[in-house]
Amino acid sequence: MLLDKLLFSDNVPKAMKKSLDLMSTRQSVISSNIGNLDTPGFKASEIDFQGQLREALGSKGQLNLQATNEKHFGPKNSNIGSMTADPFEEEDAAKSNGNNVDVDKEMAKMAENQIFYNAVIQLMMKRGSTVRASITETAT
């Protein structure tokens, strides 16, 4: 069905779901960093979900299109489903006990992550209301 293809065949729902998954994992990593603030030798970790998402979508600041039919153009198929959280150790200066967790930096990252998470949730809700409106033929 044409309407089904138009509404549900793109990568947006997958990208939003995977973004929420990665941001949830990032929140756990940040919480772990804060929880180990006074642990000697602990090294803070981070997840670069935005970089991973850009890589999975195949766009490094540009729009890539792939011909699916000689008469049609559409977004390139991506590997969003195979994205995994890939934590890496931060290289901040360590304190005398070998711990490099900066509580102010971690709290700022936590606030930023929460803002992004809420924004994606709002986008998902708006997309749902748009789909609902297109089915019932009412204005959003």
Phi, psi and omega in degrees: 000136184296316180299319178300316179296317182295322185274328191237003186266355182274177183272357186300309180300320178296318181295319179293317180296315180294325176299316178297319178299313182292322178292326176295317177296319178298321178299320178295320179295317179296317178298320177297319178301313181294320180296333180257027182305321184254010180282119180299133176081359181287135178249129180294145178243163180210158175235128179263075185291328181294318177295319179294321180293317177300317180295318180294324179283347178075024179233120176253066181083012181220162180262121179254129177241148179230134178289124176259341178207153182298341180255353184233151172234146180207174181293147179295138175295138184240173179251048181298318183298335183268003179293138176229153177290124183239085182292146175228155182279132178284149184253042176285160178294137181272152174281183183297334180270006178088357181273135181245020181282125175252109187299323179295317179295318181293320178294322177294318178296322179295317179295316179299315180299319179295321178296314178298317180300312179297322179296317180294320177300316179297320178297319179296319178295319179294320179296319178298318179291328177293316178297315179300317180294323180291331179283318182268356179060043175241159179286148179276000000 
